[in-house]
Amino acid sequence: MSIVVNSLVIKSSLIIGKKVLSVATGGSMSFSGASTSNLSIPNDADFRFGTGNFTIEWFQYLDSTTGSFPRVFSIGTYAGPSIAVSLEGSSSSRTFYFWGSGALAFGTISSGLNNTWNHFAITRDGTNLKVFRNGTQFGTTRTNSTDFNNTTFALRIGNETSVSSAAAFKGQITDFRWVKGVALYTSNFVVPTAPLSATPETKLLLLATDAASVSNDSSGNGKVVTNNSVAYSSTTPFS
């Protein structure tokens, strides 16, 4: 049985006779916090949103000992990334920044961020830019019409395009989904309780299905993902 929520297909357990068949929950990509631990995907037209709608989402488990300026992802490098997210501050308090024509601070998180799973989603619908944390809008809606059209830099997950220790992410990331042309979430929503699926507009989907395919693209687009010392973890936000 499947349930469709905000363009997601959430599959429940299937009872056949006396057997319960559960959907695999996969795992996560484990980043060590070193500059050498990251994923890199070559620059691609599919990552260029232009001035259109988009969704970027992921689950993360941030280690409290991560550095001061970890990047979840970035196309480009400080101080002028084309598009990026950073969680800046100390272990006790971090500010969520979305980078695009400068840094937009959406708010500071002082509890419930470290050593626990969080779901984040960034969407643009028209010129309305929103961030959601665990299904609830985080910060205020921003007006944004940035033309995201970088044709040079690689997409880096767990650091910046030009890696550094300061930008290294320490912890786990899974179900990283890059959607071009659609804002999947425009208001508060129920966070998915099963691995994400590829919508027709999905350009990249990293599910960390198992150790053999920890960084494989599950979008159907066959993106080449270079794994730089990112390990597989059986840790997952799904029960």
SULNORHU-V932867 format. One record per backbone hydrogen bond with DSSP energy under -1.0 kcal/mol. NH is the residue of the N-H (numbers start at 1). CO is the residue of the C=O. If there is no record, write none. Layout:
nh:NH co:CO
nh:NH co:CO
This chain:
nh:3 co:10
nh:5 co:8
nh:8 co:5
nh:10 co:3
nh:12 co:1
nh:14 co:21
nh:16 co:19
nh:19 co:16
nh:21 co:14
nh:27 co:208
nh:28 co:233
nh:29 co:173
nh:30 co:231
nh:31 co:171
nh:37 co:34
nh:38 co:228
nh:39 co:157
nh:40 co:226
nh:41 co:155
nh:47 co:44
nh:48 co:45
nh:50 co:148
nh:52 co:49
nh:54 co:124
nh:55 co:179
nh:56 co:122
nh:57 co:177
nh:58 co:120
nh:59 co:174
nh:60 co:118
nh:61 co:172
nh:63 co:170
nh:66 co:63
nh:69 co:166
nh:71 co:167
nh:72 co:85
nh:74 co:156
nh:75 co:83
nh:80 co:77
nh:82 co:75
nh:83 co:75
nh:84 co:99
nh:85 co:73
nh:86 co:97
nh:87 co:70
nh:88 co:95
nh:89 co:68
nh:90 co:93
nh:94 co:109
nh:95 co:88
nh:96 co:107
nh:97 co:86
nh:98 co:104
nh:99 co:84
nh:100 co:102
nh:104 co:98
nh:106 co:96
nh:109 co:94
nh:115 co:62
nh:118 co:60
nh:120 co:58
nh:121 co:132
nh:122 co:56
nh:123 co:130
nh:124 co:54
nh:125 co:128
nh:128 co:125
nh:129 co:142
nh:130 co:123
nh:132 co:121
nh:133 co:136
nh:134 co:119
nh:136 co:133
nh:138 co:131
nh:142 co:129
nh:144 co:127
nh:148 co:50
nh:148 co:146
nh:149 co:147
nh:155 co:41
nh:156 co:74
nh:157 co:39
nh:158 co:72
nh:161 co:76
nh:168 co:165
nh:169 co:158
nh:171 co:31
nh:172 co:61
nh:173 co:29
nh:174 co:59
nh:176 co:206
nh:177 co:57
nh:178 co:204
nh:179 co:55
nh:180 co:201
nh:181 co:53
nh:189 co:135
nh:202 co:199
nh:203 co:178
nh:204 co:178
nh:206 co:176
nh:213 co:210
nh:216 co:213
nh:218 co:205
nh:226 co:40
nh:228 co:38
nh:231 co:30
nh:233 co:28
